[in-house]
Amino acid sequence: MTHEAALSPSAGRRFRAYTAKHLDEFTARAGLAEDERLAARAVATVLPFRVNSYVVDELIDWAAAPDDPIYRLTFPQADMLPKEDVARIADLLRKDAPKKEINQAANEVRARLNPHPAGQMDLNVPKLGPEDPLEGVQHKYAETVLFFPKQGQTCHAYCTYCFRWAQFVGEPDLKFASSEIDHLVDYLHHHPEVTSVLLTGGDPMIMGGGVLARYIEPLLKVETLESIRIGTKSLAYWPQRFVTDPDADDTLRLFEKVVASGKNLAFMAHFSHPAEMAPDLVREAVRRVRDTGAVIRTQAPLIRTINDDPTVWESMWRTHVRHGMVPYYMFVERDTGPQDYFAVPLARAYDIFRDAYKNVSGLARTVRGPSMSATPGKVCVDGVTEVGGEKLFVLRFLQARDPELVAKPFFAKYDEKATWLFDLEPGLGATHFPYETPPPADASDLVEDPAVL
């Protein structure tokens, strides 16, 4: 394998991460005043912050900071959290309060941020026995299992909107992780309905090639498994992983081994903005991954102040198709963390999706969205319509806990302010949504039967 692209000078540099202790230096570079920098530090005590030299040197336009979209994508914003919470923690930092006191305040804020949405802790964790939960595994949909490899529960850089922020804040009770791949394999043998395993995190591609192989190779022997997916932001945040890192070639040979085994290897690549595709290095990384036979599917949430513009999505989808990737999902920002700050109303989300979708070729219309990964399943906003004088959202399950709900349209009352499924009310006179239990009949509506009196 050769490196054919003209790569940037930073291509061969070793990975260097920057954390909260470097935050003041970078926020000053972005032109923030002292009180603004303190507020950013306060937010970073609650939500995780991590960035790296590639993102800092190659992706952020510092002349445009703090409004640059990649800066906003990776650096905490003072108004991501309620003002009173930020002020309280900023005051503790200003007074150089004990770390224990600051952590306690941060934990109180985290507890109000719905750290594990959509029933991840109580509804999605399978069991080997009645009292034996399978650590680091989620099984929400019959055919797909998520596995969280222990060494992959961090990322090359953190996104400010990340719905998995609870994985990174150092609280063991909030974290999914497992090093027991044998337990997963045993579970798969007992559940042949599972045809796909998604390695997720964090980011599995933070792991070295040898560690990654210890998780992937045992899966190749599970005959009922048809595909292995890797959820990753590494192509955007550290493309060196596939080009110039010492184990880049070994990692690509592992991918070739998966493909040669007869299983589909799908890279679920997160690209949030066209700027992430600009460097030659990332395009070379994409080429090398695709050359192994892996399929790269691209996805991201719609995020206010970062990519809430149809021209951004149109540009992304066109660029991804041009480089052989498959546009897959536009997600709605999930009901966790700083959702109130980043969320785009569903009505606006649909307009953005449609305005971008109508301008791309059929090859890019593989993308689905805007989609909400909610407790009952993945719900797509298919449109806005009017029936009998009532304005409605047309909704559809792309995936569901109850497979009978998949692909069946249903309706919600149009609400221009709603940002999530649970903000909506049933339309067309319905008393409940299809995934909900019908309300009990009103006793006043019951007609007494004289025969039973």
The 8 nearest C-alpha neighbors of each residue, nearest first, counted from 0:
[[1, 2, 248, 287, 3, 242, 251, 290],
 [0, 2, 3, 242, 287, 4, 248, 283],
 [1, 3, 4, 0, 242, 283, 5, 243],
 [4, 2, 1, 5, 283, 6, 0, 286],
 [5, 3, 6, 2, 283, 279, 280, 282],
 [6, 4, 3, 279, 7, 280, 2, 283],
 [5, 7, 280, 4, 279, 10, 8, 9],
 [6, 8, 9, 10, 5, 280, 279, 278],
 [7, 9, 10, 6, 11, 12, 5, 57],
 [10, 8, 12, 7, 11, 53, 6, 56],
 [11, 9, 7, 8, 12, 6, 239, 243],
 [10, 12, 9, 243, 13, 8, 244, 239],
 [13, 11, 9, 10, 14, 8, 243, 239],
 [14, 12, 15, 11, 244, 10, 9, 239],
 [13, 15, 12, 16, 52, 51, 53, 237],
 [16, 14, 51, 52, 13, 17, 53, 12],
 [15, 17, 51, 50, 52, 18, 14, 49],
 [16, 18, 50, 51, 49, 21, 15, 19],
 [17, 19, 49, 20, 21, 48, 16, 50],
 [20, 18, 22, 21, 48, 43, 49, 17],
 [19, 21, 18, 22, 23, 17, 24, 40],
 [22, 20, 19, 24, 18, 23, 17, 25],
 [21, 23, 19, 25, 24, 20, 26, 18],
 [24, 22, 26, 25, 21, 27, 36, 20],
 [23, 25, 27, 22, 21, 26, 28, 20],
 [26, 24, 28, 27, 22, 23, 29, 21],
 [25, 27, 29, 23, 28, 31, 24, 36],
 [26, 28, 30, 29, 25, 31, 24, 23],
 [27, 29, 25, 26, 30, 24, 31, 61],
 [30, 28, 26, 64, 27, 65, 31, 25],
 [29, 31, 27, 28, 26, 32, 65, 64],
 [32, 30, 27, 35, 26, 29, 36, 33],
 [31, 33, 35, 34, 36, 30, 27, 26],
 [32, 34, 36, 35, 37, 31, 27, 38],
 [35, 33, 37, 36, 32, 38, 31, 39],
 [36, 34, 38, 32, 37, 33, 31, 39],
 [35, 37, 39, 33, 38, 34, 31, 26],
 [36, 38, 40, 34, 35, 39, 89, 41],
 [39, 37, 41, 35, 77, 40, 36, 89],
 [40, 38, 77, 36, 42, 41, 37, 75],
 [39, 41, 43, 37, 38, 42, 36, 44],
 [42, 40, 38, 89, 39, 44, 43, 88],
 [41, 43, 39, 44, 45, 40, 46, 75],
 [44, 42, 40, 46, 45, 41, 47, 48],
 [43, 45, 41, 42, 46, 105, 40, 47],
 [46, 44, 105, 43, 42, 109, 47, 108],
 [45, 47, 43, 44, 42, 48, 164, 168],
 [48, 46, 43, 168, 167, 164, 45, 49],
 [49, 47, 18, 43, 19, 157, 46, 50],
 [50, 48, 18, 156, 157, 17, 16, 47],
 [49, 51, 156, 17, 16, 157, 18, 54],
 [52, 50, 16, 15, 54, 17, 53, 156],
 [51, 53, 55, 54, 15, 56, 16, 14],
 [54, 52, 56, 57, 55, 51, 237, 236],
 [53, 55, 58, 57, 52, 51, 56, 236],
 [54, 56, 52, 53, 59, 57, 58, 51],
 [55, 57, 53, 54, 52, 58, 59, 9],
 [58, 56, 53, 54, 55, 59, 278, 52],
 [59, 57, 54, 55, 56, 275, 60, 274],
 [60, 58, 69, 55, 61, 70, 57, 54],
 [61, 59, 62, 63, 67, 64, 58, 70],
 [60, 62, 64, 63, 59, 29, 67, 28],
 [61, 63, 60, 64, 29, 67, 65, 59],
 [62, 64, 67, 61, 60, 66, 65, 29],
 [65, 63, 66, 67, 61, 29, 62, 70],
 [64, 66, 29, 67, 63, 70, 71, 30],
 [67, 65, 64, 63, 68, 71, 70, 304],
 [66, 68, 64, 63, 70, 65, 69, 60],
 [69, 67, 305, 71, 70, 72, 66, 304],
 [70, 68, 72, 71, 59, 67, 73, 58],
 [69, 71, 67, 72, 68, 73, 74, 59],
 [72, 70, 68, 69, 74, 73, 67, 66],
 [71, 73, 69, 70, 158, 159, 68, 74],
 [72, 74, 158, 70, 159, 71, 157, 69],
 [73, 75, 71, 70, 72, 76, 159, 48],
 [76, 74, 39, 159, 42, 43, 77, 73],
 [75, 77, 79, 78, 39, 74, 71, 42],
 [76, 78, 39, 38, 79, 42, 75, 35],
 [79, 77, 80, 76, 81, 82, 340, 85],
 [78, 80, 340, 76, 337, 77, 81, 75],
 [79, 81, 78, 337, 82, 85, 84, 42],
 [82, 80, 84, 83, 85, 78, 79, 86],
 [83, 81, 85, 84, 86, 80, 78, 77],
 [82, 84, 86, 85, 81, 87, 80, 88],
 [85, 83, 87, 81, 86, 82, 88, 80],
 [84, 86, 82, 88, 87, 83, 41, 89],
 [87, 85, 89, 83, 84, 88, 82, 90],
 [86, 88, 84, 90, 85, 89, 83, 91],
 [87, 89, 91, 90, 85, 41, 86, 92],
 [90, 88, 86, 92, 41, 91, 87, 38],
 [89, 91, 93, 87, 88, 92, 86, 94],
 [92, 90, 88, 96, 94, 89, 93, 95],
 [93, 91, 95, 89, 94, 90, 96, 88],
 [92, 94, 90, 91, 95, 89, 96, 37],
 [93, 95, 91, 96, 92, 90, 89, 97],
 [96, 94, 92, 93, 91, 97, 98, 90],
 [97, 95, 91, 94, 92, 98, 100, 101],
 [98, 96, 99, 100, 101, 95, 91, 102],
 [97, 99, 101, 100, 102, 96, 95, 103],
 [100, 98, 102, 97, 101, 103, 96, 104],
 [99, 101, 103, 97, 98, 102, 104, 96],
 [100, 102, 98, 104, 103, 99, 105, 91],
 [103, 101, 105, 99, 104, 100, 106, 98],
 [102, 104, 100, 106, 105, 101, 99, 107],
 [103, 105, 107, 101, 102, 106, 100, 108],
 [104, 106, 45, 102, 108, 103, 107, 101],
 [107, 105, 109, 103, 108, 104, 102, 110],
 [106, 108, 104, 110, 105, 109, 103, 111],
 [107, 109, 105, 106, 110, 111, 104, 112],
 [110, 108, 106, 112, 111, 107, 105, 45],
 [109, 111, 107, 108, 112, 106, 113, 114],
 [112, 110, 109, 108, 113, 107, 114, 336],
 [111, 113, 336, 109, 335, 110, 114, 108],
 [112, 114, 335, 115, 111, 116, 110, 336],
 [115, 113, 112, 165, 335, 116, 336, 109],
 [114, 116, 113, 119, 120, 118, 117, 335],
 [115, 117, 118, 113, 119, 335, 114, 334],
 [118, 116, 374, 373, 119, 115, 372, 375],
 [119, 117, 122, 121, 120, 116, 374, 123],
 [118, 120, 123, 117, 115, 122, 121, 116],
 [121, 119, 118, 122, 123, 124, 115, 116],
 [120, 122, 118, 119, 123, 124, 117, 125],
 [123, 121, 118, 119, 124, 120, 139, 117],
 [122, 124, 137, 119, 139, 138, 121, 120],
 [123, 125, 137, 122, 136, 138, 120, 121],
 [126, 124, 133, 132, 138, 123, 137, 127],
 [127, 125, 132, 133, 128, 131, 129, 124],
 [126, 128, 131, 132, 133, 125, 129, 186],
 [127, 129, 131, 126, 130, 132, 125, 133],
 [128, 130, 131, 126, 127, 132, 125, 133],
 [131, 129, 128, 132, 126, 127, 133, 125],
 [130, 132, 128, 126, 127, 129, 133, 125],
 [133, 131, 126, 125, 134, 127, 130, 124],
 [132, 134, 126, 125, 136, 127, 131, 135],
 [135, 133, 136, 177, 132, 176, 175, 124],
 [134, 136, 176, 177, 175, 147, 146, 133],
 [135, 137, 146, 134, 145, 133, 124, 147],
 [136, 138, 124, 123, 145, 144, 139, 125],
 [139, 137, 144, 123, 140, 125, 124, 145],
 [138, 140, 123, 137, 400, 141, 144, 143],
 [141, 139, 400, 143, 142, 138, 399, 144],
 [140, 142, 143, 193, 192, 139, 138, 400],
 [141, 143, 193, 194, 192, 140, 195, 144],
 [144, 142, 195, 193, 140, 196, 141, 194],
 [143, 145, 138, 196, 137, 197, 195, 146],
 [146, 144, 197, 137, 136, 196, 198, 138],
 [145, 147, 136, 198, 135, 197, 199, 148],
 [146, 148, 176, 135, 199, 200, 198, 177],
 [149, 147, 177, 151, 150, 176, 178, 146],
 [148, 150, 176, 177, 178, 151, 152, 147],
 [149, 151, 148, 152, 206, 203, 178, 153],
 [152, 150, 203, 148, 202, 149, 153, 206],
 [153, 151, 201, 200, 150, 149, 202, 166],
 [152, 154, 201, 151, 202, 167, 200, 205],
 [155, 153, 202, 156, 201, 205, 157, 152],
 [154, 156, 236, 237, 205, 51, 233, 50],
 [157, 155, 50, 49, 154, 51, 236, 158],
 [158, 156, 49, 73, 48, 154, 159, 50],
 [159, 157, 73, 161, 160, 72, 156, 74],
 [158, 160, 73, 72, 161, 75, 157, 74],
 [159, 161, 158, 162, 341, 337, 72, 336],
 [162, 160, 158, 163, 164, 159, 157, 336],
 [161, 163, 164, 335, 333, 160, 336, 165],
 [164, 162, 161, 165, 166, 201, 114, 115],
 [163, 165, 166, 161, 162, 167, 47, 46],
 [164, 166, 163, 167, 114, 168, 173, 174],
 [167, 165, 174, 164, 163, 168, 173, 152],
 [166, 168, 165, 164, 169, 47, 153, 152],
 [169, 167, 170, 165, 47, 166, 46, 164],
 [168, 170, 167, 171, 166, 165, 174, 173],
 [169, 171, 172, 173, 168, 174, 165, 166],
 [172, 170, 174, 173, 169, 175, 166, 168],
 [171, 173, 170, 174, 175, 169, 165, 166],
 [174, 172, 171, 170, 165, 166, 175, 114],
 [175, 173, 166, 171, 172, 176, 165, 170],
 [174, 176, 135, 147, 166, 173, 134, 177],
 [177, 175, 135, 149, 147, 148, 174, 134],
 [178, 176, 135, 149, 148, 179, 134, 147],
 [177, 179, 149, 148, 180, 176, 150, 135],
 [180, 178, 181, 182, 177, 183, 134, 148],
 [179, 181, 183, 182, 178, 214, 184, 177],
 [182, 180, 184, 179, 183, 185, 217, 186],
 [183, 181, 185, 180, 179, 184, 186, 133],
 [182, 184, 186, 180, 181, 185, 187, 179],
 [185, 183, 181, 187, 186, 182, 180, 188],
 [186, 184, 182, 188, 183, 187, 181, 189],
 [185, 187, 183, 189, 184, 188, 182, 190],
 [186, 188, 190, 184, 189, 185, 183, 191],
 [189, 187, 185, 186, 190, 191, 184, 221],
 [188, 190, 186, 187, 191, 185, 184, 192],
 [191, 189, 187, 192, 188, 193, 186, 185],
 [192, 190, 193, 223, 188, 189, 187, 194],
 [191, 193, 190, 142, 194, 141, 223, 187],
 [194, 192, 142, 191, 143, 195, 190, 141],
 [193, 195, 224, 225, 142, 223, 192, 143],
 [194, 196, 226, 143, 227, 224, 193, 225],
 [197, 195, 144, 227, 143, 145, 228, 198],
 [196, 198, 228, 145, 229, 227, 199, 146],
 [199, 197, 229, 146, 147, 145, 228, 230],
 [200, 198, 230, 147, 202, 203, 197, 146],
 [201, 199, 202, 152, 147, 151, 203, 153],
 [200, 202, 152, 153, 154, 151, 199, 203],
 [201, 203, 200, 154, 231, 151, 204, 205],
 [204, 202, 151, 205, 206, 199, 200, 198],
 [205, 203, 206, 202, 233, 231, 151, 207],
 [204, 206, 203, 202, 151, 154, 155, 207],
 [207, 205, 204, 151, 203, 211, 210, 150],
 [208, 206, 210, 209, 211, 205, 246, 204],
 [207, 209, 250, 211, 210, 246, 212, 249],
 [208, 210, 212, 211, 207, 213, 250, 249],
 [211, 209, 213, 212, 207, 208, 206, 214],
 [210, 212, 208, 214, 213, 209, 206, 207],
 [211, 213, 215, 209, 214, 210, 216, 208],
 [214, 212, 210, 211, 215, 216, 209, 217],
 [213, 215, 212, 211, 216, 180, 217, 210],
 [214, 216, 212, 218, 217, 213, 211, 219],
 [215, 217, 218, 219, 212, 213, 214, 220],
 [218, 216, 219, 215, 220, 214, 213, 184],
 [219, 217, 216, 220, 215, 221, 184, 214],
 [218, 220, 216, 217, 221, 260, 257, 215],
 [219, 221, 218, 217, 222, 216, 224, 260],
 [222, 220, 218, 219, 224, 223, 188, 184],
 [223, 221, 224, 220, 219, 225, 218, 188],
 [222, 224, 221, 191, 194, 225, 193, 192],
 [223, 225, 194, 222, 221, 195, 226, 193],
 [226, 224, 194, 262, 195, 223, 263, 227],
 [225, 227, 263, 195, 262, 264, 224, 228],
 [228, 226, 264, 196, 195, 197, 263, 265],
 [227, 229, 197, 265, 266, 264, 198, 196],
 [228, 230, 198, 266, 197, 267, 231, 199],
 [229, 231, 267, 199, 198, 268, 266, 228],
 [232, 230, 268, 202, 233, 229, 267, 269],
 [231, 233, 269, 235, 234, 268, 236, 202],
 [232, 234, 237, 236, 235, 231, 238, 204],
 [235, 233, 238, 232, 237, 236, 281, 284],
 [234, 236, 233, 275, 232, 237, 238, 270],
 [235, 237, 233, 234, 232, 54, 155, 238],
 [236, 238, 233, 239, 234, 240, 235, 155],
 [239, 237, 234, 240, 281, 284, 241, 233],
 [240, 238, 242, 243, 241, 237, 244, 10],
 [239, 241, 238, 244, 247, 242, 237, 243],
 [242, 240, 247, 239, 284, 238, 243, 244],
 [243, 241, 239, 247, 284, 240, 244, 238],
 [242, 244, 239, 11, 247, 245, 241, 240],
 [243, 245, 247, 240, 246, 239, 242, 241],
 [246, 244, 247, 243, 248, 240, 249, 242],
 [247, 245, 249, 244, 248, 208, 250, 207],
 [248, 246, 241, 244, 250, 249, 245, 240],
 [247, 249, 251, 250, 246, 252, 241, 0],
 [250, 248, 252, 246, 251, 247, 208, 253],
 [251, 249, 208, 253, 247, 248, 252, 246],
 [250, 252, 254, 248, 253, 249, 255, 247],
 [253, 251, 255, 249, 254, 250, 248, 256],
 [254, 252, 256, 250, 251, 255, 249, 257],
 [253, 255, 251, 257, 256, 252, 291, 258],
 [254, 256, 291, 252, 258, 253, 257, 259],
 [255, 257, 253, 259, 254, 258, 260, 252],
 [258, 256, 254, 260, 255, 259, 262, 253],
 [257, 259, 255, 260, 256, 262, 261, 263],
 [258, 260, 256, 261, 257, 255, 262, 254],
 [261, 259, 257, 258, 262, 256, 219, 255],
 [262, 260, 259, 258, 263, 257, 225, 219],
 [263, 261, 226, 225, 258, 260, 257, 264],
 [262, 264, 226, 258, 227, 265, 225, 261],
 [265, 263, 293, 227, 228, 226, 258, 294],
 [266, 264, 228, 294, 293, 295, 267, 263],
 [265, 267, 295, 229, 268, 228, 296, 294],
 [266, 268, 230, 296, 229, 297, 265, 231],
 [267, 269, 297, 231, 266, 232, 296, 230],
 [270, 268, 232, 298, 299, 297, 231, 271],
 [269, 271, 272, 299, 298, 235, 268, 297],
 [270, 272, 299, 269, 306, 273, 300, 275],
 [271, 273, 274, 275, 270, 306, 315, 311],
 [274, 272, 315, 275, 276, 314, 311, 277],
 [275, 273, 277, 276, 272, 58, 69, 278],
 [274, 276, 273, 235, 277, 272, 58, 270],
 [277, 275, 274, 273, 278, 281, 282, 235],
 [276, 278, 274, 275, 279, 273, 281, 282],
 [279, 277, 280, 281, 276, 282, 275, 57],
 [280, 278, 282, 281, 6, 283, 277, 4],
 [279, 281, 283, 278, 6, 282, 284, 238],
 [282, 280, 284, 238, 283, 279, 278, 234],
 [281, 283, 285, 279, 284, 280, 286, 276],
 [282, 284, 286, 280, 281, 285, 4, 287],
 [285, 283, 281, 287, 282, 241, 286, 238],
 [284, 286, 282, 288, 283, 287, 289, 281],
 [285, 287, 283, 289, 284, 288, 290, 282],
 [288, 286, 290, 284, 289, 285, 283, 291],
 [287, 289, 285, 290, 286, 291, 284, 293],
 [290, 288, 286, 293, 291, 292, 287, 285],
 [289, 291, 287, 292, 288, 286, 293, 285],
 [292, 290, 255, 289, 288, 293, 254, 251],
 [293, 291, 290, 289, 258, 294, 255, 288],
 [292, 294, 264, 289, 291, 265, 288, 295],
 [293, 295, 265, 266, 289, 264, 296, 292],
 [296, 294, 266, 324, 265, 267, 325, 268],
 [295, 297, 325, 267, 327, 326, 324, 268],
 [298, 296, 268, 326, 327, 269, 267, 325],
 [297, 299, 328, 269, 327, 329, 270, 268],
 [300, 298, 271, 269, 329, 270, 330, 328],
 [301, 299, 330, 331, 329, 332, 302, 298],
 [300, 302, 331, 330, 307, 306, 332, 329],
 [303, 301, 341, 305, 306, 307, 300, 342],
 [302, 304, 341, 307, 305, 343, 342, 306],
 [303, 305, 306, 307, 302, 68, 341, 71],
 [306, 304, 68, 303, 302, 307, 72, 71],
 [305, 307, 308, 302, 311, 301, 304, 272],
 [308, 306, 303, 302, 301, 305, 304, 309],
 [307, 309, 311, 310, 306, 351, 312, 305],
 [310, 308, 351, 355, 312, 311, 354, 313],
 [309, 311, 313, 312, 308, 314, 355, 354],
 [312, 310, 314, 309, 308, 313, 306, 315],
 [313, 311, 315, 309, 314, 310, 316, 355],
 [314, 312, 355, 310, 316, 315, 311, 309],
 [313, 315, 311, 317, 312, 316, 310, 318],
 [316, 314, 312, 273, 318, 313, 317, 319],
 [315, 317, 319, 313, 318, 314, 326, 363],
 [316, 318, 320, 314, 319, 315, 313, 321],
 [319, 317, 321, 315, 316, 320, 314, 322],
 [318, 320, 324, 316, 322, 321, 317, 315],
 [321, 319, 323, 324, 317, 322, 318, 325],
 [322, 320, 318, 319, 323, 317, 324, 316],
 [323, 321, 319, 320, 324, 318, 282, 285],
 [322, 324, 320, 321, 319, 325, 295, 289],
 [323, 325, 319, 295, 320, 296, 322, 326],
 [324, 326, 296, 297, 327, 320, 295, 319],
 [327, 325, 366, 297, 296, 365, 363, 316],
 [326, 328, 366, 297, 298, 296, 365, 367],
 [329, 327, 298, 367, 366, 368, 330, 326],
 [328, 330, 368, 369, 300, 299, 298, 367],
 [331, 329, 300, 370, 369, 328, 299, 301],
 [330, 332, 371, 300, 370, 301, 369, 333],
 [333, 331, 342, 300, 301, 330, 338, 302],
 [334, 332, 335, 331, 162, 338, 372, 371],
 [335, 333, 338, 116, 332, 336, 419, 113],
 [334, 336, 113, 112, 333, 338, 114, 162],
 [335, 337, 112, 338, 162, 113, 114, 334],
 [338, 336, 340, 339, 79, 80, 335, 341],
 [339, 337, 341, 340, 342, 336, 335, 334],
 [338, 340, 337, 342, 341, 79, 336, 334],
 [339, 341, 338, 337, 79, 342, 78, 303],
 [340, 342, 303, 338, 302, 339, 337, 343],
 [343, 341, 338, 332, 339, 303, 340, 302],
 [342, 344, 303, 348, 418, 345, 347, 302],
 [345, 343, 418, 347, 417, 346, 416, 348],
 [346, 344, 348, 418, 347, 417, 349, 343],
 [347, 345, 349, 348, 344, 415, 350, 414],
 [346, 348, 350, 344, 349, 345, 351, 343],
 [349, 347, 345, 351, 346, 350, 344, 343],
 [348, 350, 352, 346, 347, 351, 353, 345],
 [349, 351, 347, 353, 348, 352, 354, 346],
 [352, 350, 309, 348, 354, 349, 353, 347],
 [351, 353, 349, 355, 350, 354, 356, 348],
 [352, 354, 356, 350, 355, 351, 357, 349],
 [355, 353, 351, 352, 356, 357, 309, 350],
 [354, 356, 309, 313, 352, 353, 358, 357],
 [357, 355, 353, 358, 354, 359, 352, 364],
 [356, 358, 355, 354, 359, 353, 360, 352],
 [359, 357, 356, 355, 360, 354, 313, 353],
 [360, 358, 356, 357, 363, 313, 361, 317],
 [359, 361, 362, 363, 364, 358, 357, 317],
 [360, 362, 364, 363, 359, 365, 356, 357],
 [361, 363, 360, 364, 365, 320, 359, 325],
 [364, 362, 365, 361, 360, 326, 316, 359],
 [365, 363, 361, 366, 362, 360, 356, 359],
 [364, 366, 363, 326, 327, 362, 367, 325],
 [367, 365, 327, 326, 364, 328, 363, 368],
 [368, 366, 328, 327, 329, 365, 369, 370],
 [369, 367, 370, 329, 379, 328, 330, 380],
 [368, 370, 329, 330, 379, 380, 331, 349],
 [371, 369, 379, 368, 330, 378, 331, 377],
 [370, 372, 378, 331, 377, 373, 330, 379],
 [373, 371, 377, 376, 370, 378, 374, 333],
 [372, 374, 117, 376, 371, 375, 377, 378],
 [373, 375, 117, 376, 118, 372, 116, 377],
 [376, 374, 373, 400, 399, 434, 377, 117],
 [377, 375, 399, 373, 398, 374, 372, 400],
 [378, 376, 372, 398, 371, 397, 396, 373],
 [377, 379, 396, 371, 370, 395, 397, 376],
 [380, 378, 370, 395, 368, 394, 369, 381],
 [379, 381, 394, 382, 369, 393, 370, 368],
 [382, 380, 393, 394, 379, 395, 383, 392],
 [383, 381, 393, 380, 392, 384, 349, 394],
 [382, 384, 392, 391, 393, 385, 390, 381],
 [383, 385, 391, 390, 392, 382, 386, 393],
 [384, 386, 390, 389, 391, 388, 387, 383],
 [387, 385, 389, 388, 390, 384, 391, 427],
 [388, 386, 389, 385, 390, 427, 384, 391],
 [387, 389, 386, 385, 390, 391, 384, 427],
 [390, 388, 386, 385, 387, 391, 427, 412],
 [391, 389, 385, 413, 384, 412, 388, 386],
 [392, 390, 413, 412, 384, 411, 383, 385],
 [391, 393, 383, 411, 413, 410, 382, 394],
 [392, 394, 410, 382, 381, 383, 380, 409],
 [395, 393, 380, 409, 381, 408, 379, 410],
 [394, 396, 408, 379, 378, 406, 407, 409],
 [395, 397, 378, 405, 398, 406, 377, 379],
 [396, 398, 377, 405, 406, 378, 395, 379],
 [399, 397, 377, 396, 376, 405, 400, 402],
 [400, 398, 376, 401, 402, 375, 405, 396],
 [399, 401, 140, 375, 376, 402, 139, 398],
 [400, 402, 399, 403, 404, 405, 375, 434],
 [403, 401, 404, 405, 399, 400, 398, 140],
 [404, 402, 401, 405, 399, 407, 406, 400],
 [403, 405, 402, 407, 401, 399, 396, 406],
 [404, 406, 396, 402, 407, 403, 398, 397],
 [407, 405, 396, 395, 397, 408, 404, 398],
 [408, 406, 405, 404, 395, 409, 396, 403],
 [409, 407, 395, 394, 406, 393, 410, 396],
 [410, 408, 394, 393, 395, 407, 411, 433],
 [409, 411, 393, 426, 392, 394, 391, 425],
 [412, 410, 426, 425, 392, 424, 391, 423],
 [411, 413, 426, 391, 424, 425, 392, 414],
 [412, 414, 391, 392, 390, 411, 415, 383],
 [415, 413, 416, 417, 412, 423, 346, 345],
 [414, 416, 346, 417, 413, 344, 345, 347],
 [415, 417, 414, 344, 418, 345, 346, 422],
 [418, 416, 422, 344, 414, 415, 419, 345],
 [417, 419, 344, 345, 343, 342, 416, 422],
 [420, 418, 422, 421, 417, 345, 334, 371],
 [419, 421, 422, 423, 373, 371, 418, 417],
 [420, 422, 423, 419, 424, 417, 418, 373],
 [421, 423, 417, 420, 419, 418, 424, 414],
 [424, 422, 421, 420, 411, 417, 412, 425],
 [423, 425, 411, 412, 426, 422, 421, 431],
 [426, 424, 411, 429, 431, 432, 412, 410],
 [425, 427, 411, 412, 410, 428, 429, 424],
 [428, 426, 429, 425, 410, 389, 412, 411],
 [427, 429, 426, 430, 425, 431, 412, 411],
 [428, 430, 425, 427, 431, 426, 432, 410],
 [429, 431, 428, 425, 437, 432, 438, 426],
 [430, 432, 429, 425, 435, 437, 433, 436],
 [431, 433, 435, 434, 425, 430, 429, 409],
 [434, 432, 435, 431, 404, 409, 436, 437],
 [435, 433, 432, 375, 436, 404, 401, 431],
 [436, 434, 432, 433, 431, 437, 438, 375],
 [437, 435, 438, 434, 431, 433, 432, 439],
 [436, 438, 431, 435, 439, 430, 432, 440],
 [437, 439, 436, 440, 430, 431, 435, 441],
 [440, 438, 441, 437, 442, 436, 430, 444],
 [439, 441, 442, 438, 444, 445, 443, 437],
 [440, 442, 443, 444, 439, 445, 438, 446],
 [441, 443, 444, 445, 440, 439, 446, 447],
 [444, 442, 441, 445, 446, 440, 447, 439],
 [443, 445, 442, 441, 446, 440, 447, 439],
 [446, 444, 442, 443, 447, 441, 440, 448],
 [447, 445, 448, 444, 443, 442, 449, 441],
 [446, 448, 449, 445, 452, 451, 450, 444],
 [447, 449, 450, 451, 446, 452, 445, 444],
 [450, 448, 452, 451, 447, 446, 445, 444],
 [449, 451, 448, 452, 447, 446, 445, 444],
 [450, 452, 449, 448, 447, 446, 445, 442],
 [451, 449, 450, 448, 447, 446, 445, 442]]
